[in-house]
């Protein structure tokens, strides 16, 4: 598809800088650690040289990778060979300083978040050679803990806080990085690691460009070429689909409507969780490659993992992510279609505007038909392979409100359903029922709180939205007073503390918690969370 002239012109702005960036990336190696180290990679991961499977694939090689692999092949059968010693001699592992994210005593919650941005910022100049990190042109903010790279949908919620903290330089750098990844790879990878290139995450770039425009980074129109490219990535192969067929992310339903699913182009174990995925697949009667694909698609959803994707909520091996049409993904894609239509109209590209308006209208109609449950008054995922709507209510039901595609009555009823079935003392639980996965009850996550709060406010539901915000801020503040830090997820049922479940320990930092909390603190200037002080409960004082 040929881009309109005005869009093409925008794509060539700052051409000298863009050419320099392309030259740098052209020299970068996109081989994943599994591709590069082959049987050495498998042996390290299956032998659990490191407790966390992500550690090895994030290591920096101390010599040329080809030489390391050759040395391994030459030495591995020698008497006395120890794999752990070999790895230690040839790789440098990233280390996370202890207490790296803790606040100074008596520091307020807002001040703590403001100081964390520099702690969580990474510079491209520090990228180790031949590691799995994909080079980026500008500094970027990472989530924290084991997550030392840029993540796609995390970053939108992180940016909310950057804007509130008055960090326009970081916001601009992040904008440049996301545009760069779309231009370079045709999509935003899950994160800037080679092993994430085969998948994306919830497509929130259309939301990002609104944030960039609001805070003076660039007009949204500046990013129209990248919006088109991201849309092409998600809709690849759609024109050739017949009813009942699927290709990559796209599914054409029996009535001709098109909705999307999460997808990963690879069907091998995830490199960051290689051993775990192998063991999970062994518990299933399905072909292993199908289980691997669904695990990877679950990671692409950002909800890795949740009973939302499982046939048996207590068995991860029953995961069927690619069989489901998620309400959040399709809401974000409807937002993308509407954004392209709006910006195309702004440059008087009437035909493109009309086409994307029609695409958005068709998607919204399909969402209403397949994902809206009128009896329950909420949105649910749809199992396209079994032609049935899922019954588990999740906080993703707020996504149509968040992007503004719900009807007024739908928004009202959806808000009621969230209050009745998801609202807990500390905020919204992720799912109405919990089965031990980290994206389940009793955990609550910052991005889901924000989607519900902002979505409800757009439809006049200020009382409910403010109540969720107050509960969430209380949770974050309580843990901050106890632990002197912010964490990845929280238990919002009963006594507030850091969340559990998942494949790795609770992580400190934490990008999107910081971003959403900083935004809410600015919106709620009289909330008691402003009075919270780091470590207060350790010192025996309470508010």
C-alpha positions as CSV (number, residue, x, y, z in Angstrom):
1,X,0.0,0.0,0.0
2,X,1.5,3.4,-1.0
3,X,1.4,6.0,1.8
4,X,-0.1,9.4,1.1
5,X,2.4,12.1,0.1
6,X,2.0,14.0,3.3
7,X,2.6,10.8,5.3
8,X,5.6,9.9,3.2
9,X,7.1,13.4,3.8
10,X,6.7,13.0,7.5
11,X,8.5,9.7,7.3
12,X,11.6,11.4,5.9
13,X,11.9,14.1,8.6
14,X,15.2,14.1,10.4
15,X,16.6,11.9,7.7
16,X,20.2,12.3,8.6
17,X,19.6,11.1,12.1
18,X,17.4,8.3,10.8
19,X,20.0,7.1,8.4
20,X,22.6,7.0,11.2
21,X,20.3,5.0,13.4
22,X,19.5,2.5,10.5
23,X,23.3,2.1,10.0
24,X,23.8,1.2,13.6
25,X,21.0,-1.3,13.6
26,X,22.1,-2.8,10.4
27,X,25.3,-3.8,12.1
28,X,23.5,-5.2,15.0
29,X,23.0,-9.0,15.4
30,X,19.5,-10.2,15.7
31,X,20.3,-13.9,16.4
32,X,18.7,-15.1,19.6
33,X,20.7,-16.9,22.2
34,X,19.2,-20.2,21.2
35,X,20.1,-19.6,17.6
36,X,23.6,-18.5,18.5
37,X,24.6,-21.0,21.2
38,X,22.6,-24.0,20.1
39,X,23.3,-27.0,22.2
40,X,25.2,-24.9,24.7
41,X,22.1,-22.9,25.2
42,X,19.9,-26.0,25.7
43,X,22.3,-27.5,28.2
44,X,22.7,-24.3,30.3
45,X,18.9,-23.8,30.5
46,X,18.0,-27.5,31.1
47,X,20.7,-27.9,33.7
48,X,19.6,-24.7,35.5
49,X,23.1,-23.2,35.7
50,X,21.1,-20.1,36.8
51,X,18.0,-20.2,38.9
52,X,16.3,-17.7,36.5
53,X,16.3,-18.8,32.9
54,X,16.4,-15.2,31.8
55,X,19.9,-14.7,33.4
56,X,21.9,-16.6,30.8
57,X,20.2,-15.2,27.8
58,X,20.9,-11.7,29.1
59,X,24.6,-12.4,29.7
60,X,27.3,-10.6,27.8
61,X,29.7,-12.9,26.1
62,X,33.4,-12.3,27.0
63,X,34.6,-13.5,23.6
64,X,33.2,-13.9,20.1
65,X,30.1,-16.1,20.4
66,X,31.3,-18.4,17.7
67,X,34.6,-19.0,19.6
68,X,32.6,-19.7,22.8
69,X,30.5,-22.3,21.1
70,X,33.5,-23.9,19.4
71,X,35.3,-24.0,22.8
72,X,32.3,-25.7,24.4
73,X,32.1,-28.3,21.7
74,X,35.8,-29.0,22.2
75,X,35.8,-29.2,26.0
76,X,32.4,-30.6,27.0
77,X,33.4,-34.2,26.9
78,X,36.7,-33.8,28.7
79,X,37.1,-35.3,32.2
80,X,36.4,-32.7,34.9
81,X,34.4,-30.4,32.6
82,X,31.9,-28.3,34.7
83,X,29.3,-26.4,32.7
84,X,28.9,-23.8,35.4
85,X,32.6,-23.0,35.4
86,X,32.6,-22.8,31.6
87,X,29.7,-20.3,31.6
88,X,31.4,-18.2,34.3
89,X,34.6,-18.1,32.3
90,X,32.9,-17.0,29.1
91,X,29.9,-14.9,30.1
92,X,29.3,-11.9,32.3
93,X,25.9,-11.9,34.0
94,X,24.0,-8.7,34.8
95,X,23.7,-8.0,38.5
96,X,20.9,-6.2,40.3
97,X,22.2,-4.3,43.3
98,X,20.5,-5.2,46.6
99,X,18.1,-2.5,47.8
100,X,18.5,-0.7,44.5
101,X,14.9,0.5,44.5
102,X,14.5,1.4,48.2
103,X,13.7,4.9,49.2
104,X,15.5,7.1,51.8
105,X,13.7,7.3,55.1
106,X,11.1,10.0,55.3
107,X,10.9,10.4,51.5
108,X,7.4,10.8,50.2
109,X,5.9,8.5,47.6
110,X,5.9,11.1,44.9
111,X,9.5,12.1,45.6
112,X,10.6,8.5,45.6
113,X,9.1,7.9,42.1
114,X,10.7,11.1,40.8
115,X,14.1,9.9,41.9
116,X,13.6,6.4,40.5
117,X,13.4,7.5,36.8
118,X,17.2,8.0,36.7
119,X,17.7,4.6,38.4
120,X,15.6,2.9,35.8
121,X,17.1,4.7,32.8
122,X,19.4,2.9,30.5
123,X,21.7,4.4,27.9
124,X,22.4,2.8,24.5
125,X,26.1,3.4,25.0
126,X,26.1,0.9,27.7
127,X,24.8,-2.0,25.6
128,X,27.3,-4.9,25.8
129,X,28.6,-6.1,22.4
130,X,27.0,-9.3,21.0
131,X,24.5,-9.6,23.8
132,X,20.8,-10.2,23.3
133,X,20.0,-6.4,23.7
134,X,18.7,-4.7,20.6
135,X,20.3,-1.3,20.2
136,X,18.1,1.8,20.5
137,X,19.0,5.3,19.5
138,X,18.0,7.1,22.7
139,X,17.9,6.5,26.5
140,X,15.0,4.5,27.8
141,X,13.3,3.5,31.0
142,X,13.1,-0.2,32.0
143,X,10.6,-1.8,34.5
144,X,13.3,-2.8,37.0
145,X,14.5,-6.0,38.7
146,X,15.1,-8.8,36.3
147,X,13.6,-6.7,33.5
148,X,16.6,-4.6,32.3
149,X,15.2,-3.8,28.8
150,X,12.4,-1.7,27.3
151,X,9.0,-3.4,27.3
152,X,6.2,-2.3,24.9
153,X,3.0,-2.0,26.8
154,X,4.7,-1.4,30.1
155,X,6.2,1.8,28.7
156,X,2.9,3.5,28.0
157,X,2.0,3.4,31.7
158,X,5.5,4.3,32.7
159,X,5.3,7.4,30.4
160,X,2.2,8.6,32.3
161,X,4.5,9.1,35.3
162,X,7.4,10.6,33.3
163,X,5.0,13.3,32.1
164,X,3.7,14.0,35.6
165,X,7.3,14.1,37.0
166,X,8.3,16.7,34.4
167,X,10.7,14.6,32.4
168,X,10.1,15.7,28.8
169,X,13.5,14.7,27.7
170,X,12.9,11.1,28.6
171,X,9.4,11.2,27.1
172,X,10.9,12.4,23.8
173,X,13.6,9.8,23.9
174,X,11.1,7.0,24.5
175,X,9.0,8.4,21.6
176,X,12.0,8.2,19.3
177,X,12.8,4.7,20.4
178,X,9.3,3.3,19.6
179,X,9.2,5.0,16.2
180,X,12.6,3.6,15.5
181,X,11.6,0.0,16.4
182,X,8.5,0.2,14.2
183,X,10.6,1.6,11.3
184,X,13.3,-1.0,11.8
185,X,11.4,-4.2,12.6
186,X,7.9,-3.4,11.3
187,X,6.5,-3.7,14.8
188,X,7.3,-3.0,18.4
189,X,8.9,-6.2,19.8
190,X,7.8,-7.5,23.2
191,X,11.0,-5.9,24.4
192,X,14.3,-4.8,23.0
193,X,15.9,-8.3,23.1
194,X,16.6,-10.5,20.1
195,X,14.5,-13.3,21.7
196,X,11.5,-11.0,21.8
197,X,11.5,-10.2,18.1
198,X,9.1,-12.9,17.1
199,X,6.2,-11.3,19.0
200,X,4.8,-7.9,20.1
201,X,2.6,-6.9,23.0
202,X,-0.7,-5.1,23.4
203,X,-0.6,-2.5,20.6
204,X,-0.7,0.8,22.6
205,X,1.4,3.0,20.2
206,X,-1.8,4.8,19.1
207,X,-2.3,5.7,22.8
208,X,1.4,6.8,23.1
209,X,1.1,9.3,20.2
210,X,-1.7,11.0,22.0
211,X,0.5,11.3,25.1
212,X,3.3,12.6,23.0
213,X,1.1,15.3,21.4
214,X,-0.4,16.3,24.8
215,X,3.0,16.9,26.3
216,X,4.6,18.6,23.3
217,X,6.9,15.9,22.1
218,X,5.5,15.8,18.6
219,X,2.1,16.1,17.0
220,X,0.3,12.8,16.6
221,X,0.5,13.3,12.8
222,X,4.3,12.9,13.0
223,X,3.8,9.3,13.8
224,X,1.2,8.4,11.1
225,X,3.7,6.4,9.0
226,X,4.5,4.2,12.1
227,X,0.8,3.8,12.9
228,X,0.3,2.4,9.4
229,X,3.2,0.1,9.7
230,X,2.1,-1.3,13.0
231,X,-1.4,-1.9,11.6
232,X,0.1,-3.8,8.7
233,X,2.0,-6.0,11.1
234,X,-1.1,-6.9,13.1
235,X,-3.3,-7.4,10.0
236,X,-0.8,-9.4,7.9
237,X,-2.5,-12.0,5.7
238,X,-6.0,-10.8,6.4
239,X,-7.0,-10.2,2.8
240,X,-6.5,-13.9,1.9
241,X,-8.5,-15.3,4.7
242,X,-11.8,-17.1,4.1
243,X,-14.5,-17.4,6.8
244,X,-13.3,-19.7,9.6
245,X,-9.6,-19.3,8.7
246,X,-6.8,-17.7,10.7
247,X,-3.4,-16.5,9.8
248,X,-0.9,-15.2,12.4
249,X,-2.8,-12.6,14.5
250,X,-5.9,-12.5,12.3
251,X,-9.1,-14.6,12.5
252,X,-11.9,-14.3,10.0
253,X,-15.1,-15.5,11.7
254,X,-17.9,-17.4,9.9
255,X,-19.9,-14.2,9.3
256,X,-16.9,-12.5,7.7
257,X,-16.0,-10.3,10.6
258,X,-12.3,-10.0,11.5
259,X,-10.9,-10.0,15.0
260,X,-7.4,-10.6,16.2
261,X,-5.6,-12.9,18.6
262,X,-2.2,-12.8,20.3
263,X,0.5,-14.6,18.4
264,X,4.2,-15.4,18.3
265,X,5.9,-16.4,15.1
266,X,8.0,-19.1,16.8
267,X,6.7,-22.4,18.2
268,X,9.7,-23.4,20.4
269,X,10.1,-22.9,24.1
270,X,10.5,-19.3,25.2
271,X,14.2,-18.7,25.6
272,X,13.7,-16.8,28.9
273,X,11.7,-19.8,30.4
274,X,13.1,-22.6,28.3
275,X,13.1,-25.4,30.9
276,X,9.8,-24.3,32.4
277,X,8.1,-24.5,28.9
278,X,9.6,-27.9,28.2
279,X,8.3,-29.2,31.4
280,X,4.9,-27.7,30.8
281,X,4.6,-29.2,27.4
282,X,5.4,-32.6,28.8
283,X,2.3,-32.4,30.9
284,X,0.0,-32.0,27.9
285,X,-1.3,-34.5,25.4
286,X,-1.1,-32.0,22.6
287,X,1.9,-31.7,20.3
288,X,4.6,-29.7,22.2
289,X,4.9,-27.1,19.5
290,X,1.2,-26.1,20.0
291,X,1.8,-25.7,23.7
292,X,4.9,-23.6,23.0
293,X,3.1,-21.4,20.6
294,X,0.3,-20.8,23.1
295,X,2.7,-20.0,25.9
296,X,4.5,-17.5,23.7
297,X,1.2,-16.0,22.7
298,X,0.3,-15.7,26.3
299,X,3.6,-13.8,26.8
300,X,2.6,-11.6,23.9
301,X,-0.6,-10.7,25.7
302,X,1.3,-9.2,28.6
303,X,-0.8,-11.5,30.8
304,X,1.8,-14.2,31.3
305,X,0.1,-16.1,32.8
306,X,-3.6,-16.1,33.7
307,X,-6.4,-18.6,34.0
308,X,-7.9,-16.4,31.3
309,X,-6.0,-18.4,28.7
310,X,-6.4,-21.9,30.2
311,X,-8.9,-24.7,29.7
312,X,-8.2,-26.1,33.1
313,X,-7.5,-23.1,35.3
314,X,-5.2,-25.1,37.5
315,X,-3.1,-26.5,34.6
316,X,-0.8,-24.2,32.6
317,X,-0.3,-27.0,30.1
318,X,-4.0,-26.5,29.1
319,X,-3.2,-23.0,27.7
320,X,-5.0,-22.1,24.4
321,X,-4.2,-18.4,23.9
322,X,-4.3,-18.6,20.1
323,X,-7.9,-20.0,20.2
324,X,-9.1,-16.8,22.0
325,X,-10.1,-13.4,20.7
326,X,-9.2,-11.1,23.5
327,X,-11.3,-8.0,24.4
328,X,-8.3,-5.8,25.2
329,X,-6.3,-6.6,22.0
330,X,-9.3,-5.9,19.8
331,X,-10.1,-2.7,21.7
332,X,-6.5,-1.4,21.2
333,X,-6.7,-2.3,17.5
334,X,-10.0,-0.4,17.2
335,X,-8.2,2.6,18.7
336,X,-5.4,2.2,16.2
337,X,-7.9,2.1,13.3
338,X,-9.7,5.2,14.6
339,X,-6.4,7.0,15.1
340,X,-5.3,6.4,11.6
341,X,-8.7,7.6,10.3
342,X,-8.5,10.8,12.4
343,X,-5.0,11.7,11.3
344,X,-5.7,10.8,7.7
345,X,-8.7,13.2,7.8
346,X,-6.5,15.9,9.2
347,X,-4.2,15.8,6.1
348,X,-7.3,15.6,3.8
349,X,-6.6,12.0,2.8
350,X,-10.3,11.3,2.6
351,X,-10.2,7.8,1.1
352,X,-7.8,6.5,3.8
353,X,-9.9,8.2,6.5
354,X,-13.1,6.6,5.2
355,X,-11.5,3.2,4.9
356,X,-10.2,3.1,8.4
357,X,-13.4,4.6,9.8
358,X,-15.2,1.6,8.2
359,X,-12.6,-0.9,9.6
360,X,-13.1,0.5,13.1
361,X,-16.9,0.4,12.8
362,X,-16.7,-3.2,11.6
363,X,-14.4,-4.2,14.4
364,X,-16.7,-2.5,17.0
365,X,-19.7,-4.3,15.6
366,X,-17.8,-7.6,15.9
367,X,-16.8,-6.7,19.5
368,X,-20.4,-6.1,20.3
369,X,-21.5,-9.3,18.7
370,X,-18.8,-11.7,20.0
371,X,-17.3,-10.1,23.1
372,X,-20.2,-8.3,24.8
373,X,-22.3,-10.5,27.1
374,X,-25.6,-8.7,27.5
375,X,-26.8,-11.0,30.3
376,X,-23.6,-10.4,32.3
377,X,-23.3,-6.8,31.4
378,X,-19.6,-7.0,30.6
379,X,-17.1,-7.9,27.9
380,X,-15.5,-11.3,27.7
381,X,-13.0,-13.1,25.4
382,X,-14.3,-15.3,22.7
383,X,-13.2,-18.8,21.8
384,X,-13.3,-18.8,18.0
385,X,-12.4,-22.4,17.7
386,X,-15.3,-23.6,19.8
387,X,-17.6,-20.7,18.8
388,X,-18.4,-19.8,22.4
389,X,-17.8,-16.8,24.7
390,X,-15.6,-17.4,27.7
391,X,-17.2,-17.1,31.2
392,X,-14.3,-15.8,33.3
393,X,-14.7,-12.1,34.0
394,X,-11.3,-10.2,34.0
395,X,-10.2,-6.6,34.3
396,X,-9.7,-6.6,30.6
397,X,-13.4,-5.9,30.4
398,X,-12.5,-2.2,31.0
399,X,-10.6,-1.9,27.7
400,X,-13.5,-0.9,25.5
401,X,-14.2,1.9,28.0
402,X,-10.6,2.9,28.1
403,X,-10.4,3.4,24.4
404,X,-13.9,4.9,24.1
405,X,-15.7,2.3,22.0
406,X,-18.3,1.1,24.5
407,X,-21.9,2.5,24.4
408,X,-23.1,4.6,27.3
409,X,-25.3,1.8,28.6
410,X,-22.5,-0.8,28.1
411,X,-20.1,1.4,30.1
412,X,-22.6,1.8,33.0
413,X,-23.3,-1.9,33.2
414,X,-19.6,-2.8,32.8
415,X,-18.8,-0.5,35.7
416,X,-21.4,-2.2,37.8
417,X,-20.0,-5.6,36.9
418,X,-16.5,-4.5,37.9
419,X,-17.8,-3.2,41.3
420,X,-19.8,-6.4,41.9
421,X,-17.2,-8.9,40.8
422,X,-13.7,-7.4,40.7
423,X,-13.6,-4.6,43.3
424,X,-11.6,-5.5,46.4
425,X,-10.4,-3.5,49.4
426,X,-7.1,-2.6,47.6
427,X,-8.3,-2.1,44.1
428,X,-9.4,-4.2,41.2
429,X,-8.5,-7.9,41.2
430,X,-7.3,-9.2,37.8
431,X,-9.8,-12.0,37.5
432,X,-13.0,-12.8,39.3
433,X,-11.6,-16.1,40.5
434,X,-8.1,-16.9,41.4
435,X,-6.1,-20.1,40.6
436,X,-2.5,-19.2,41.4
437,X,-1.3,-17.5,38.2
438,X,0.1,-14.1,38.7
439,X,-2.5,-12.5,36.4
440,X,-5.3,-13.8,38.6
441,X,-7.0,-12.8,41.8
442,X,-5.9,-11.8,44.4
443,X,-3.3,-9.8,42.5
444,X,-3.9,-6.4,41.2
445,X,-1.8,-4.6,38.5
446,X,-1.2,-0.9,37.9
447,X,-2.1,-0.9,34.2
448,X,-5.5,-2.5,34.8
449,X,-6.3,-0.1,37.5
450,X,-5.6,2.8,35.2
451,X,-7.5,1.4,32.3
452,X,-10.6,1.0,34.5
453,X,-10.2,4.4,36.2
454,X,-9.7,6.4,33.0
455,X,-12.3,4.4,31.1
456,X,-15.0,4.9,33.7
457,X,-14.2,8.6,33.9
458,X,-14.7,9.0,30.2
459,X,-18.3,7.8,30.6
460,X,-19.0,9.9,33.7
461,X,-18.3,7.1,36.3
462,X,-16.3,9.4,38.5
463,X,-17.5,8.0,41.8
464,X,-16.5,4.5,41.0
465,X,-13.2,5.6,39.3
466,X,-12.2,7.7,42.3
467,X,-13.0,4.9,44.6
468,X,-10.7,2.5,42.7
469,X,-8.0,5.1,42.6
470,X,-8.2,5.7,46.4
471,X,-8.1,1.9,47.1
472,X,-5.1,1.4,44.8
473,X,-3.1,4.4,46.2
474,X,-3.8,3.0,49.7
475,X,-2.4,-0.4,48.6
476,X,0.8,1.1,47.1
477,X,1.3,3.5,50.0
478,X,0.9,0.7,52.6
479,X,3.5,-1.5,51.0
480,X,5.8,1.6,50.5
481,X,5.6,2.3,54.2
482,X,6.4,-1.3,55.0
483,X,9.0,-2.1,52.3
484,X,10.3,1.4,51.2
485,X,9.7,0.5,47.6
486,X,7.2,-0.1,44.8
487,X,6.7,-3.5,43.3
488,X,5.5,-5.1,40.1
489,X,2.1,-6.3,41.4
490,X,0.1,-6.3,44.6
491,X,-2.3,-8.4,46.6
492,X,-5.5,-6.3,46.8
493,X,-7.6,-8.7,48.8
494,X,-7.1,-8.5,52.6
495,X,-3.8,-7.1,54.0
496,X,-1.9,-5.2,51.3
497,X,1.4,-6.8,50.2
498,X,3.4,-7.6,47.1
499,X,1.7,-10.1,44.8
500,X,2.6,-13.7,44.2
501,X,2.4,-16.4,41.6
502,X,4.2,-16.5,38.3
503,X,7.5,-18.0,37.1
504,X,9.8,-15.6,39.0
505,X,10.0,-13.8,42.4
506,X,8.2,-10.5,42.9
507,X,10.2,-7.7,41.2
508,X,11.1,-4.3,42.6
509,X,11.2,-1.0,40.6
510,X,8.7,-0.8,39.1
511,X,8.0,1.1,35.9
512,X,4.3,0.9,35.4
513,X,3.5,1.0,39.1
514,X,5.5,4.2,39.3
515,X,3.9,5.7,36.3
516,X,0.3,5.0,37.2
517,X,0.8,5.9,40.9
518,X,2.5,9.2,40.0
519,X,-0.4,10.0,37.7
520,X,-3.0,9.2,40.3
521,X,-1.1,11.2,43.0
522,X,-1.3,14.3,40.8
523,X,-5.0,13.7,40.2
524,X,-5.8,13.1,43.8
525,X,-3.9,15.9,45.7
526,X,-5.6,15.3,49.0
527,X,-5.2,11.5,49.1
528,X,-3.6,10.1,52.2
529,X,-1.0,8.4,50.1
530,X,0.8,11.7,49.9
531,X,1.5,11.4,53.6
532,X,3.2,7.9,53.2
533,X,6.9,7.8,54.1
534,X,9.3,5.1,53.3
535,X,9.9,2.6,56.1
536,X,7.5,4.2,58.5
537,X,6.1,0.9,59.6
538,X,9.5,-0.5,60.1
539,X,10.2,2.3,62.5
540,X,7.0,1.5,64.4
541,X,5.1,4.6,63.4
542,X,1.8,4.6,61.7
543,X,-0.3,7.3,60.1
